[in-house]
Amino acid sequence: MATAEEIAWWEIFRPAIAAYVSQGKIWISPETGQQLSRCPWLQPLADPGRYTCGIYHDRPDDCRQYPVEFAQMVADDCEMLELRDLDDPARAQRTLDRLMADSRPPRE
């Protein structure tokens, strides 16, 4: 997801990113008009199975705030998971909340 403000900013300052937006939806192929199965800005690193973000400083807020829940990391097979996290999911969630505190909007 991206906000209308993020999309408008991309249209002005990052047209290469905006090219992957269609009717308010992101990561749409400019060639086919079809939804891509993964973010086009994920770039593989030399270490197999690891990626970096090609638009890190201009990524949408949803990406900045990911992950929200430890369970989401497990479901996504996140490379940041450690064995000890799986042994104590409640502690892992508290750690995640602390690490992501500056990236997430305040809770209401």
C-alpha positions as CSV (number, residue, x, y, z in Angstrom):
1,M,0.0,0.0,0.0
2,A,1.0,3.6,-0.6
3,T,-0.8,6.8,0.3
4,A,-2.0,9.2,-2.3
5,E,0.7,11.7,-0.9
6,E,3.5,9.1,-1.5
7,I,2.3,8.4,-5.0
8,A,2.0,12.1,-5.8
9,W,5.6,12.6,-4.5
10,W,6.9,9.7,-6.6
11,E,5.2,11.2,-9.7
12,I,7.1,14.5,-9.2
13,F,10.4,13.3,-7.8
14,R,10.7,9.6,-8.6
15,P,8.9,8.9,-11.9
16,A,10.7,5.5,-12.2
17,I,8.8,4.4,-9.0
18,A,5.6,6.0,-10.1
19,A,5.8,4.0,-13.3
20,Y,4.8,1.0,-11.2
21,V,1.6,2.6,-9.9
22,S,-1.8,2.3,-11.6
23,Q,-5.1,3.5,-10.3
24,G,-3.7,4.0,-6.8
25,K,-2.3,0.4,-6.6
26,I,1.4,-0.1,-6.4
27,W,3.8,-2.6,-8.0
28,I,1.8,-2.9,-11.2
29,S,3.9,-3.9,-14.2
30,P,4.3,-0.9,-16.6
31,E,4.5,-3.4,-19.5
32,T,1.5,-5.6,-18.8
33,G,-0.6,-3.7,-16.3
34,Q,-0.7,-6.8,-14.1
35,Q,0.0,-6.9,-10.3
36,L,3.5,-8.1,-9.7
37,S,4.0,-11.1,-7.4
38,R,6.7,-9.2,-5.5
39,C,8.1,-5.8,-5.1
40,P,10.1,-4.7,-8.2
41,W,12.6,-2.9,-6.0
42,L,13.8,-5.9,-4.1
43,Q,17.4,-6.5,-5.3
44,P,19.2,-9.7,-4.6
45,L,22.4,-9.6,-2.6
46,A,25.4,-11.9,-3.1
47,D,24.2,-13.9,-0.1
48,P,21.5,-16.3,-1.5
49,G,18.0,-15.6,-0.2
50,R,18.9,-12.0,1.0
51,Y,17.7,-8.8,-0.6
52,T,18.0,-5.1,-0.3
53,C,15.5,-2.4,-1.1
54,G,16.3,-0.4,-4.2
55,I,14.1,2.5,-3.0
56,Y,14.9,2.4,0.7
57,H,14.8,6.1,1.3
58,D,11.6,6.6,-0.8
59,R,9.8,3.4,0.2
60,P,6.1,3.6,1.3
61,D,5.2,3.9,4.9
62,D,3.9,0.3,4.9
63,C,7.4,-0.9,4.1
64,R,8.9,1.4,6.8
65,Q,6.6,0.0,9.4
66,Y,7.0,-3.7,8.4
67,P,6.9,-6.0,10.3
68,V,4.2,-5.2,12.8
69,E,3.8,-8.6,14.4
70,F,6.2,-11.4,15.1
71,A,3.7,-13.9,13.6
72,Q,4.0,-11.9,10.3
73,M,7.8,-12.4,10.3
74,V,7.3,-16.1,10.8
75,A,4.7,-16.4,8.0
76,D,7.0,-14.4,5.7
77,D,10.0,-16.5,6.7
78,C,11.9,-13.3,7.5
79,E,15.6,-13.5,7.4
80,M,15.8,-11.6,10.6
81,L,14.3,-14.5,12.6
82,E,16.5,-16.2,15.1
83,L,16.0,-19.6,16.7
84,R,15.6,-18.1,20.1
85,D,12.7,-16.0,18.8
86,L,10.8,-19.1,17.9
87,D,11.3,-20.4,21.4
88,D,9.8,-17.4,23.0
89,P,7.4,-15.5,20.6
90,A,6.1,-13.1,23.3
91,R,9.7,-11.9,24.1
92,A,10.3,-11.7,20.3
93,Q,7.2,-9.5,19.9
94,R,8.4,-7.2,22.7
95,T,11.8,-6.9,21.1
96,L,10.3,-6.2,17.7
97,D,8.0,-3.5,19.3
98,R,11.0,-1.8,20.9
99,L,13.1,-2.0,17.7
100,M,10.3,-0.6,15.5
101,A,9.0,2.0,17.9
102,D,10.5,4.9,15.8
103,S,9.1,3.5,12.5
104,R,5.5,3.1,13.5
105,P,2.8,5.6,14.0
106,P,1.6,6.1,17.6
107,R,-1.1,3.7,18.8
108,E,-4.5,5.3,19.5
